[in-house]
Amino acid sequence: MDFTLNLPLNGVSFGQVSIALLREFYKKELSPLILPISGNVDLSTQDISGDFKMWIDSCLSQGIKKHSRKTPTFKLWHLNGSLESFSNNQVLLSFYELDQPTEEEVNIVKNNSKVLFTSQETVDCFRNYGAENVDMINLGFDHSNFSRIDKKYFSDDRIVFNIVGKFEKRKHHYKMISSWAKRFGNNNKYFLQCAIYNNFLSAEDNQKIVNQILSGQKLFNINFYGFLQKNSLYNDFLNSGDVVLSMSGGEGWGLPEFHSTAIGKHCVALNASGYKSWANEDNAVLVSPSSKTPVYDGMFFHENQPYNQGNIYDFDESAFIKGCEDAIQRVEQNRVNEAGLKLQKEFTYEKTVEQILNHLESV
C-alpha cells in the first residue's frame, strides 16, 4: 500500500512519537513518503544513524516529488492545524486533554477521515459532541531510547520521587511539589527530583516558577533540573528515581510517566484521562480525582478561544499524600515495580503501527 506520513520530526513529545513510529515502518520494510510538519527536521535528541537515517532521508526526499492527494495520509499533530491536509483521505492521531471540544475542534475532527486518540475518555467526549469518526489507539514503549539501568544512584537508602513534564498548570506541578514539600520537606529519607523545565519559556521565567513554587523556602531534598536535551540523559534521570508522580489533570497518555513505570519505577497516578489507558491498581497507586477545575492559566490556556477550552481534573492534597505514602510502602517491599515492567510487552509501537496501517487501508 502506498501512503504518506505527515508528522513533526523534532525533539518534543510529538516528535518522539513520530520517530518511534518511523522505526516500526522501517522494520516492516515499508517506504512511505514523508512530509515533515513545519519543515524543520531535528533528530538531535536521539541516536539515529546508519541505514535507518538513510531510510528517513530517502522517504523525505521523495515526499514532495511523488505525493498525490489521492494517497492516503497519516498525520500526527494538534487539532489546531489539522483541518489542513495533503490528502483526500487523512487519518489523524492527536492528543486532547480537556472536556469541552469547541465547534472548531469538532469540525476539524469531522473533516478528517478518521481521528485517533490515546485516551478512551477523549474518544467518548468527541462522540458525545457528535463526532463519530474517532477511535482509540495505544502508544508503545520506546525500546530504542528507554531501558532499565540497574545501578545504585545514591550511597544511602533514600526513596526518590520524580516529577516530569514541562511546567504547566494543567499538569499540577505546583500543587504536587508544594504538597510534597509540606509532608516530606527536609526529611533525608525522601528526595524529590523535578524535571519540569519548560523550553518554551525563558531561563528567567523558569527560575521564577521554581521560586514561586517553594515560596522562598530552602529545602535540601528538592532538586530542579534544567532542560535534558538528550534522550539518554532523560532515561538516566528516569532511572534515578523510585516513584514517578503522575498527577496531571489532563493527559493524552503521559509519555515520561509511562516510560518510568515501564522500566520498573513505582507510580502514583491520578485515575483519569490518558493515564487510565495504561495505569491500573497493579502497576500504580491510583488516586481518585476530587473534582474538575478550569484549565485557564493565562499562559498556555486562555478562555473564549477557538481551541483548548474546558476543565481538568483536580485532586485532594490529602489523597495525593496518602498515595505517596502507599508508594513508599511498595518501594520498601520491592524497589522494582514488577507489574510496571509488563507494560513494555503489553504496549508496543509495533501494535500501534499495525493499527495505523489498518485505518489507512480502510479510508
Beta strands, then each sheet from edge to edge (+ up, - down):
strand 1: 4-9
strand 2: 33-41
strand 3: 73-76
strand 4: 90-93
strand 5: 114-117
strand 6: 134-136
strand 7: 159-164
strand 8: 190-195
strand 9: 222-224
strand 10: 243-246
strand 11: 266-270
strand 12: 285-287
strand 13: 291-294
strand 14: 311-314
sheet 1: 2+ 1+ 3+ 4+ 5+ 6+
sheet 2: 9+ 8+ 7+ 10+ 11+ 12+
sheet 3: 13+ 14-
end
